Amino acid sequence: MITQWVDEQVLAKGKEIYEKIKAKLEPDHNGEIVAIDVDSGEYFVGKTLLEANDQAREKYLNKQLYFVRIGSEAAMAMRVW
């Protein structure tokens, strides 16, 4: 079994992109989740992590994305499943 770890660059780039788009997302989507593809900058907003993941998965299957709760510092990077 191969374990794939989250790339630190995904975390750094995701945070950088979020800082650029958060003014568009806050305050209308505070508390919701945004999934960000760090290569394209494209993002997907959902009311839950699962909803944001499902939207992202339609386009970016099996790719590491950056997820953050809008209006919060809570963030993570994970592979879309």
C-alpha positions as a Markdown table, in Angstrom:
| # | Residue | x | y | z |
|---|---|---|---|---|
| 1 | Met | 0.0 | 0.0 | 0.0 |
| 2 | Ile | 1.3 | 3.5 | -0.9 |
| 3 | Thr | 0.5 | 6.3 | 1.5 |
| 4 | Gln | 0.4 | 9.7 | 0.0 |
| 5 | Trp | 1.1 | 12.6 | 2.2 |
| 6 | Val | -0.2 | 16.1 | 1.8 |
| 7 | Asp | 2.2 | 18.3 | -0.1 |
| 8 | Glu | 3.3 | 21.4 | 2.0 |
| 9 | Gln | 3.3 | 23.4 | -1.3 |
| 10 | Val | -0.5 | 22.7 | -1.6 |
| 11 | Leu | -1.1 | 24.1 | 1.8 |
| 12 | Ala | 1.0 | 27.2 | 1.1 |
| 13 | Lys | -0.4 | 27.9 | -2.4 |
| 14 | Gly | -4.0 | 27.2 | -1.2 |
| 15 | Lys | -3.6 | 29.7 | 1.6 |
| 16 | Glu | -2.2 | 32.3 | -0.9 |
| 17 | Ile | -5.1 | 31.8 | -3.3 |
| 18 | Tyr | -7.7 | 31.9 | -0.5 |
| 19 | Glu | -6.3 | 35.3 | 0.7 |
| 20 | Lys | -6.9 | 36.6 | -2.8 |
| 21 | Ile | -10.5 | 35.4 | -3.1 |
| 22 | Lys | -11.8 | 35.6 | 0.4 |
| 23 | Ala | -13.2 | 39.1 | -0.1 |
| 24 | Lys | -15.5 | 37.6 | -2.8 |
| 25 | Leu | -16.6 | 34.8 | -0.4 |
| 26 | Glu | -17.0 | 36.7 | 2.9 |
| 27 | Pro | -19.4 | 37.5 | 4.4 |
| 28 | Asp | -22.0 | 35.8 | 2.1 |
| 29 | His | -20.6 | 32.3 | 2.5 |
| 30 | Asn | -19.1 | 32.5 | 6.1 |
| 31 | Gly | -19.1 | 29.1 | 7.7 |
| 32 | Glu | -19.3 | 27.3 | 4.3 |
| 33 | Ile | -16.4 | 25.3 | 2.8 |
| 34 | Val | -14.3 | 26.2 | -0.2 |
| 35 | Ala | -12.3 | 23.7 | -2.1 |
| 36 | Ile | -9.4 | 25.2 | -4.1 |
| 37 | Asp | -7.4 | 23.6 | -7.0 |
| 38 | Val | -4.0 | 25.2 | -6.4 |
| 39 | Asp | -2.9 | 24.7 | -10.0 |
| 40 | Ser | -5.7 | 26.5 | -11.7 |
| 41 | Gly | -7.0 | 28.7 | -8.9 |
| 42 | Glu | -10.5 | 27.3 | -9.6 |
| 43 | Tyr | -12.7 | 26.9 | -6.5 |
| 44 | Phe | -15.9 | 25.3 | -5.4 |
| 45 | Val | -18.1 | 26.4 | -2.5 |
| 46 | Gly | -20.3 | 24.0 | -0.5 |
| 47 | Lys | -22.3 | 24.2 | 2.7 |
| 48 | Thr | -20.4 | 21.2 | 3.9 |
| 49 | Leu | -17.0 | 19.6 | 3.2 |
| 50 | Leu | -18.7 | 16.8 | 1.4 |
| 51 | Glu | -20.6 | 19.2 | -0.9 |
| 52 | Ala | -17.5 | 21.2 | -1.8 |
| 53 | Asn | -15.6 | 17.9 | -2.3 |
| 54 | Asp | -18.3 | 16.5 | -4.6 |
| 55 | Gln | -18.3 | 19.6 | -6.8 |
| 56 | Ala | -14.5 | 19.6 | -7.0 |
| 57 | Arg | -14.4 | 15.8 | -7.7 |
| 58 | Glu | -16.5 | 16.3 | -10.8 |
| 59 | Lys | -13.6 | 18.1 | -12.4 |
| 60 | Tyr | -10.5 | 17.2 | -10.3 |
| 61 | Leu | -10.7 | 13.5 | -9.4 |
| 62 | Asn | -7.7 | 12.1 | -7.4 |
| 63 | Lys | -6.0 | 15.4 | -6.9 |
| 64 | Gln | -4.8 | 17.3 | -3.8 |
| 65 | Leu | -7.0 | 20.3 | -3.1 |
| 66 | Tyr | -7.0 | 22.9 | -0.4 |
| 67 | Phe | -10.1 | 23.2 | 1.8 |
| 68 | Val | -10.9 | 26.0 | 4.1 |
| 69 | Arg | -13.9 | 27.1 | 6.2 |
| 70 | Ile | -14.8 | 30.5 | 4.9 |
| 71 | Gly | -14.3 | 33.2 | 7.5 |
| 72 | Ser | -12.1 | 30.9 | 9.6 |
| 73 | Glu | -8.5 | 29.9 | 10.0 |
| 74 | Ala | -9.5 | 26.2 | 9.9 |
| 75 | Ala | -8.0 | 24.7 | 6.7 |
| 76 | Met | -6.6 | 21.4 | 5.3 |
| 77 | Ala | -5.3 | 19.9 | 2.2 |
| 78 | Met | -6.4 | 16.4 | 1.1 |
| 79 | Arg | -6.8 | 14.3 | -2.0 |
| 80 | Val | -10.2 | 14.4 | -3.5 |
| 81 | Trp | -11.9 | 11.1 | -3.4 |
